[in-house]
């Protein structure tokens, strides 16, 4: 007769292991909430600073993009003027 894949002892051991892990997870969550409460003001301060930095960086990128677009539009207008002068001159 072949050996069974799961025995009662193996199932009981797995159940005990599962319970142990669930207790550890519950304890870790409780510890995390204590840490979260302790460091909440510092976290809020850091998040506020990061939002400010992000907005500042985005506005700088927007300004640079605007300058590039303006530069290309001016070059395009100058080229169109030159082309129209050449076409109507000849």
QUIBEL-V562697 format. One record per run of one state. SS is the DSSP state (2 for helix, 1 for strand, 0 for the rest). FROM is the first residue (numbers start at 1). LEN is the number of residues. If there is no record, write none. Layout:
ss: {SS SS}
from: {FROM FROM}
len: {LEN LEN}
This chain:
ss: {0 2 0}
from: {1 8 90}
len: {7 82 1}
